[in-house]
């Protein structure tokens, strides 16, 4: 015997309500069979036919089925006392456990509700499957939002670090500007205020952008935190009544996409440039500009039998002990040759060399030569001869041989070496108001210029080679000579 069929009205397909039975044994809801009796009679004498088996009956033959009524009452009482999911799993209409989920209505129903007209043709699934699917999706959504929350925390930390970096950068830049204008305070007050205003505008713009990015991250984090809390709550307290809400939240979390804020560039719109008010200011401005091309490289001796010692960090070079002479020229200054490890065949480059306390040095740019240049260089000779003058000692340091250099000799004699019509270079004497402890070198390959700056003396220009012909790649060139004091390649922006 199928209990479900016995307790279901054949007319409304719902649980029997006030059941009435016929002699044929079929039972109906009182309201259903009474309404059926109002239909046209199919037989004479006021007889009616059973809607199930077509047996004839008289309306007065309908009698209450107390047995079924008691069963229905007890079933209702048992179901009322049986609770799942905190007592919310019993069908309020039929007293059965709600073990089915109706997709169209978005709610849990019992097996008897599935057979009713109300849910006829609806897509239904076992509630265990729906619950399992929801839990899996909740876990996926929770993991996704948790990962994005961690990413947001990292981004928030990066923004805070960026804020601190910018603050330090602003202070450094402000101090540099103030120090530069202190040297010429009388005529540069107005220009100083203008430059500081530009920097302040950049700073405000950066702060506003960082603040906006921080607010955007905070808002998204708050939204994600609320979703995470709700998902965490629903994982443990999921009930049939909230399934549809949970599904909606799952859809929201699945469609949620973390939007990274656009972080403002850390590069200033414009570097500080002193105004062009005089020659000193022009030189100050020129060096400020070329320092933006500061390049970092290491030192490398040219010859295997080199007369120099290079430090472990490849930034400092010193003449070797075996080449220590006093008032005597070495037979071959090429033993002191040191080049930068990096060569340049285009672009602009700047570097600085510390020559403090040295009594002799040469530095600048060297360019590889073609074979004819090398042959000419060799034919010029560079063998010690006590009868030649000091210019012969410098005979290879000329642009025609690939050298664009300046140097110091005899403690205080500064020279630049240009080409001449003879085999010896044209040695120019350079006047120095303040001896340079630090020399800046700027190479503009396309423009064909090599410039030297006295960083010690208000960044003044020492000398500039123009119309340089670089036949091959150009190298930074260093020569400590026989002076025991080292020359040091400075680190960028030191």
C-alpha positions in Angstrom: 0.0 0.0 0.0 1.3 3.4 -1.0 0.6 5.7 2.1 1.1 8.8 0.0 -1.6 7.8 -2.4 -4.0 6.8 0.4 -3.6 10.2 2.0 -3.8 12.2 -1.3 -7.1 13.5 -2.7 -7.5 12.3 -6.3 -9.1 15.6 -7.2 -6.8 18.3 -5.8 -3.8 16.0 -5.4 -3.2 17.6 -2.0 -3.4 15.9 1.4 -6.9 15.0 2.3 -8.8 17.6 4.3 -11.9 16.3 6.2 -11.9 13.1 4.1 -15.1 11.5 2.8 -15.3 8.0 1.4 -17.5 6.1 -1.1 -18.6 2.5 -1.0 -16.0 1.8 -3.7 -13.4 2.7 -1.1 -12.1 5.9 -2.7 -11.7 9.0 -0.4 -11.9 12.7 -1.3 -11.6 16.0 0.5 -15.1 17.1 1.6 -14.8 20.3 -0.4 -13.6 18.5 -3.5 -16.2 15.8 -3.7 -19.0 18.3 -2.8 -17.9 20.5 -5.7 -17.9 17.4 -7.9 -21.5 16.6 -7.0 -22.5 20.0 -8.4 -21.4 18.8 -11.9 -24.2 17.5 -14.3 -25.4 14.0 -13.3 -24.3 11.1 -15.5 -27.1 8.8 -14.3 -30.7 8.9 -13.5 -32.1 9.1 -10.1 -29.7 11.7 -8.9 -26.8 9.3 -8.9 -23.2 10.4 -9.4 -20.1 8.5 -10.5 -16.9 8.1 -8.6 -14.2 10.3 -10.3 -11.7 7.5 -10.0 -13.5 4.2 -10.8 -16.8 5.5 -12.2 -18.9 3.5 -9.7 -22.3 5.0 -9.1 -23.2 6.4 -5.7 -25.8 8.5 -4.1 -24.6 11.8 -2.4 -26.1 10.6 0.8 -23.8 7.6 0.7 -20.8 9.8 1.4 -19.5 9.2 4.9 -16.6 10.6 6.9 -13.5 8.5 7.0 -12.4 8.9 10.6 -9.6 6.4 10.2 -7.9 8.5 7.5 -8.7 11.7 9.5 -6.9 10.3 12.6 -3.9 9.2 10.5 -3.7 12.7 9.0 -3.9 14.3 12.4 -1.3 12.1 13.9 1.0 12.6 10.9 0.6 16.4 11.3 1.5 16.2 15.0 4.5 14.0 14.3 5.8 16.3 11.6 5.2 19.3 13.8 7.5 17.8 16.5 10.1 16.7 14.0 12.5 19.6 13.2 15.5 19.8 10.9 17.6 22.9 10.4 16.5 24.4 13.6 12.9 23.3 13.2 12.3 25.0 9.9 12.2 22.0 7.6 8.5 21.0 7.9 6.0 21.9 5.2 3.5 24.2 6.8 0.8 23.0 4.4 1.3 19.2 4.4 3.4 18.5 7.4 6.0 16.6 5.4 9.8 17.2 5.6 10.8 19.6 2.9 13.3 17.5 1.0 12.9 19.1 -2.4 14.0 22.5 -3.7 11.8 24.2 -6.4 14.0 26.3 -8.7 11.1 28.4 -10.1 9.7 29.4 -6.7 13.1 29.5 -5.0 12.0 27.6 -1.9 12.1 24.2 -0.3 9.0 22.0 -0.5 8.0 18.5 0.5 7.4 15.5 -1.8 3.6 15.9 -1.6 4.0 19.6 -2.7 5.8 18.3 -5.8 2.7 16.5 -6.8 0.4 19.5 -6.3 -0.8 21.7 -9.1 1.1 24.6 -7.6 4.4 23.1 -8.6 3.4 21.1 -11.6 6.0 21.3 -14.4 8.6 23.0 -12.1 12.2 22.0 -12.0 12.9 20.4 -8.7 16.0 19.0 -7.1 16.9 17.1 -3.9 17.6 19.6 -1.3 20.8 17.8 -0.3 22.2 18.5 -3.7 21.2 22.1 -3.7 22.7 22.6 -0.2 25.9 20.9 -1.2 26.2 23.0 -4.4 25.5 26.1 -2.4 28.1 25.2 0.2 30.7 24.6 -2.5 29.9 27.9 -4.1 30.0 29.6 -0.8 33.5 28.2 -0.2 34.7 29.3 -3.6 33.3 32.8 -3.1 34.8 33.0 0.4 38.2 31.9 -0.9 38.0 34.4 -3.7 37.1 37.3 -1.5 39.6 36.3 1.2 42.4 36.2 -1.4 41.4 39.6 -2.7 41.2 41.0 0.8 44.8 39.9 1.4 45.7 41.5 -1.9 44.0 44.7 -0.8 45.9 44.6 2.5 49.2 44.4 0.6 48.2 47.2 -1.7 47.2 49.3 1.2 50.6 48.7 2.8 52.3 49.6 -0.5 50.3 52.8 -0.7 51.4 53.7 2.8 55.0 52.9 2.0 54.6 55.0 -1.2 53.3 57.9 0.9 56.3 57.7 3.2 58.7 57.4 0.2 57.1 60.4 -1.4 57.4 62.4 1.9 61.1 61.6 2.1 61.6 62.4 -1.6 59.8 65.7 -1.2 62.0 66.7 1.8 65.1 65.8 -0.1 64.1 67.7 -3.1 63.1 70.7 -1.1 66.4 70.7 0.8 68.3 70.5 -2.5 66.4 73.5 -3.9 66.9 75.5 -0.8 70.7 74.8 -0.8 71.0 75.8 -4.4 69.2 79.1 -4.0 71.2 79.9 -0.8 74.3 80.3 -2.9 72.7 83.2 -4.9 70.0 84.3 -2.4 70.0 88.0 -3.4 68.9 87.5 -7.0 67.0 84.3 -6.9 64.4 84.8 -4.2 61.6 85.1 -6.8 62.7 82.1 -8.8 63.0 80.1 -5.6 59.4 80.7 -4.7 58.3 79.7 -8.2 60.2 76.4 -8.1 59.0 75.6 -4.7 55.4 76.3 -5.8 55.9 73.8 -8.7 57.1 71.2 -6.3 54.3 71.9 -3.9 51.8 71.4 -6.7 53.4 68.1 -7.6 53.3 67.1 -4.0 49.6 68.0 -3.6 48.7 66.1 -6.8 50.6 63.0 -5.6 48.9 63.2 -2.2 45.5 63.6 -3.7 46.0 60.7 -6.0 47.3 58.5 -3.2 44.5 59.5 -1.0 42.0 58.7 -3.7 43.6 55.3 -4.3 43.5 54.6 -0.6 39.8 55.5 -0.3 39.0 53.3 -3.3 40.8 50.4 -1.8 39.1 51.0 1.6 35.6 51.1 0.0 36.2 47.9 -1.9 37.6 46.3 1.2 34.5 47.3 3.2 32.3 45.8 0.6 34.3 42.6 0.5 34.4 42.4 4.3 30.6 42.6 4.4 30.3 39.9 1.8 32.8 37.7 3.6 31.0 38.1 6.9 27.7 37.2 5.3 29.1 34.2 3.5 30.8 33.0 6.6 27.6 33.3 8.5 25.5 31.5 5.9 28.0 28.6 5.6 27.2 27.6 9.2 23.6 28.8 9.4 22.2 28.0 6.0 18.5 27.2 6.0 15.9 26.4 3.4 14.3 29.8 4.0 17.5 31.7 3.1 18.6 29.6 0.2 17.4 32.0 -2.4 19.1 34.9 -0.6 22.3 32.9 -0.4 22.1 32.1 -4.1 21.7 35.8 -4.8 24.7 36.7 -2.7 26.7 34.0 -4.4 25.9 35.6 -7.7 27.0 38.9 -6.4 30.3 37.5 -5.1 30.9 35.7 -8.4 30.3 38.8 -10.4 32.4 40.9 -8.0 35.7 42.0 -9.6 38.5 43.6 -7.6 39.4 46.9 -9.3 43.0 48.0 -8.6 43.3 51.8 -8.2 45.6 53.6 -10.6 48.7 54.6 -8.6 50.3 57.9 -9.5 53.8 57.7 -11.1 56.7 58.2 -8.7 58.5 60.4 -11.2 58.3 64.1 -10.8 56.8 66.0 -13.7 59.9 68.2 -13.9 63.3 68.2 -12.2 64.5 71.3 -10.5 66.3 73.7 -12.9 67.9 76.9 -11.8 66.9 80.0 -13.9 69.2 81.3 -16.6 70.1 84.7 -15.0 73.8 84.7 -15.4 76.8 82.6 -16.5 77.0 80.9 -13.1 73.3 80.2 -13.1 73.6 78.8 -16.7 76.3 76.4 -15.6 74.4 75.5 -12.5 71.3 74.7 -14.7 73.4 72.8 -17.2 74.8 70.4 -14.7 71.5 70.0 -13.0 70.1 68.8 -16.3 72.9 66.5 -17.2 72.8 64.9 -13.8 69.4 63.4 -14.7 71.4 61.2 -17.1 73.6 59.7 -14.4 74.6 56.2 -15.3 76.0 53.5 -13.0 78.9 51.3 -14.1 82.1 49.7 -12.8 85.8 50.0 -13.6 87.8 47.6 -15.6 91.6 47.7 -16.3 92.5 47.6 -20.0 95.8 45.7 -19.9 96.5 42.3 -18.4 99.8 43.7 -17.1 98.1 46.7 -15.6 99.9 49.2 -13.4 96.7 49.9 -11.4 94.8 48.2 -8.5 91.0 48.2 -8.7 89.0 47.8 -5.5 86.7 44.9 -4.9 83.6 47.0 -5.6 85.2 48.1 -8.9 84.7 51.8 -8.1 88.2 52.9 -7.0 91.5 52.7 -8.9 95.0 53.3 -7.5 98.4 53.3 -9.2 100.4 50.1 -8.4 103.4 50.1 -6.1 105.8 49.2 -8.9 104.9 52.4 -10.8 105.5 54.9 -8.0 107.8 57.6 -9.4 108.8 61.0 -8.3 109.6 63.6 -10.9 110.1 60.9 -13.5 107.7 60.1 -16.3 106.7 56.4 -16.7 107.7 54.8 -20.0 104.2 53.9 -20.9 101.1 55.6 -19.4 98.9 53.0 -21.1 99.7 50.8 -18.1 97.4 53.0 -16.1 94.4 52.8 -18.5 91.1 51.9 -16.9 87.8 51.9 -18.8 84.2 51.7 -17.7 82.7 48.3 -18.1 79.8 49.8 -20.1 80.1 51.4 -23.5 77.8 53.9 -25.2 76.9 54.1 -28.9 73.9 56.5 -28.6 72.2 58.7 -26.0 73.3 60.9 -23.1 75.3 59.8 -20.0 76.8 61.4 -16.9 79.1 60.3 -14.2 81.2 61.8 -11.4 84.8 61.1 -10.2 86.3 61.9 -6.8 89.8 63.2 -7.4 90.3 64.9 -4.0 93.9 65.0 -2.7 95.3 63.7 -6.0 98.3 65.5 -7.5 97.9 64.0 -11.0 95.1 62.3 -13.0 93.4 62.1 -16.4 89.8 61.3 -17.1 87.2 61.7 -19.8 86.0 59.6 -22.8 87.7 57.1 -25.0 86.3 55.8 -28.3 87.4 52.6 -30.2 89.3 53.4 -33.3 89.4 51.6 -36.7 92.6 49.8 -37.8 94.2 52.9 -39.5 93.8 54.8 -36.3 95.4 52.1 -34.3 98.3 51.9 -36.7 98.7 55.6 -36.5 98.6 55.4 -32.7 101.3 52.8 -32.7 103.5 54.7 -35.1 103.3 57.8 -32.9 105.3 55.8 -30.3 105.2 56.0 -26.6 108.6 54.9 -25.4 110.4 56.8 -22.7 112.9 59.3 -24.0 114.6 61.6 -21.5 115.1 64.3 -24.2 111.5 64.8 -25.1 109.4 67.5 -23.5 106.3 66.9 -21.4 104.0 67.4 -24.4 105.3 64.2 -26.0 104.3 62.3 -22.9 100.7 63.4 -23.6 101.0 62.7 -27.3 98.3 60.0 -27.4 95.7 62.0 -25.3 94.1 63.8 -28.2 90.7 63.5 -30.0 92.4 62.4 -33.2 93.5 59.3 -31.3 90.1 58.7 -29.7 90.7 60.6 -26.4 88.6 63.4 -25.1 90.1 64.0 -21.7 91.3 66.7 -19.2 93.9 66.2 -16.6 96.0 67.4 -13.7 99.8 67.4 -13.4 102.3 68.8 -11.0 99.7 69.3 -8.3 98.1 72.5 -9.8 98.4 72.4 -13.6 95.0 71.6 -15.2 95.0 70.8 -19.0 92.7 69.9 -21.8 94.2 68.1 -24.9 93.0 69.1 -28.3 94.2 68.2 -31.8 96.9 70.1 -33.5 98.7 70.2 -36.9 101.7 68.6 -35.4 102.3 65.1 -33.9 101.9 66.6 -30.4 98.5 67.6 -29.0 97.4 71.1 -28.3 97.7 71.4 -24.6 95.4 74.0 -23.2 95.9 75.4 -19.7 92.6 75.6 -17.7 92.1 78.2 -15.0 90.5 76.9 -11.8 89.1 79.4 -9.3 88.6 76.4 -6.9 90.5 73.1 -7.4 88.0 70.4 -8.1 87.6 67.6 -5.6 84.9 66.1 -7.7 84.6 66.2 -11.5 81.5 65.5 -13.5 81.7 64.1 -17.0 78.8 64.4 -19.5 78.7 62.6 -22.8 76.1 63.5 -25.5 76.8 60.9 -28.2 74.4 62.3 -30.9 75.5 65.9 -30.3 79.2 64.9 -30.3 80.1 66.7 -27.1 82.0 65.8 -23.9 81.7 68.3 -21.0 83.5 68.5 -17.7 82.1 70.1 -14.6 83.7 71.3 -11.3 81.1 70.0 -8.9 83.1 71.5 -6.0 82.9 75.0 -7.4 79.2 75.6 -7.8 79.0 73.1 -10.7 80.9 75.4 -13.0 82.0 74.2 -16.4 85.7 73.2 -16.7 85.9 72.4 -20.4 83.7 71.2 -23.3 84.8 69.3 -26.4 82.5 69.9 -29.4 82.1 68.2 -32.8 83.5 65.0 -31.4 83.8 62.2 -34.0 83.1 58.9 -32.2 84.0 56.2 -34.8 82.9 53.4 -32.5 81.4 52.9 -29.1 82.6 55.3 -26.4 83.9 54.3 -23.0 84.4 56.3 -19.8 88.2 56.7 -19.4 90.2 56.9 -16.1 94.0 57.2 -15.5 95.3 57.7 -11.9 98.9 58.2 -13.2 101.6 57.6 -10.7 99.9 59.5 -7.9 99.3 57.1 -4.9 96.0 58.7 -4.0 93.0 56.7 -5.5 90.4 58.2 -7.8 86.9 57.0 -7.1 83.9 56.6 -9.3 80.9 58.1 -7.4 77.6 56.3 -7.0 74.6 57.9 -8.8 73.1 60.9 -7.0 75.6 60.6 -4.1 
